[in-house]
């Protein structure tokens, strides 16, 4: 049996189990703080969908950044300045905020799905999307070239 020289094995076998475990833990804590803030803002404080989504994202941003920068992606994030990773993270999460709000609005307007259930649906998608964004861009270490964003 001949194996191609660039073959690295099945994808699931190549996943860093420690990194995945730490990401799942950080994600669970971030999701809990995001969802609690959203529920408090939307239900108790009677904020609108946009305001509650933004408040929840700000709380999630802080919790998630701290866990990802200093625990999950520490090895590669240490090669870049805090400013670089923070700006990349803010840009990335701003995009995610727009996507999240858009999906929540779409689910409520077209399928009559409550924002509470919509947050869980969006969260399942964002779990994978944010992992890839953090690993491949936000905490990927220094970039070559003149722009360090």
C-alpha angles and dihedrals in degrees: 000000000000119000120199110251092235095050109119100184132260115333095241091051090055096053114112101242093200092051092047092049093050091046092051091049093047090045093051093051092044092047091049093051092044094049094045091050091047092050093046092048097042099039110024100030093034094226118164123258094263095048093045091048091051094047091049091048093052091053091043090048093057096043094043095045093052094048095043097043098045103029119015103036097020095125096058097029091059088069092065134055121262088243093057095049092042094053092045089049094049092049092047094048092046087059089047091050091055091046092047094049091046093052093045091050092046093049092048096043098043106027102024090236112159117241089244092062091036090058089057092048092048090044092058091054094042093052091071097033094052093046091056093044093049094045098043102036121001100052098018097117127247119341123223115243138044100299116075098181 
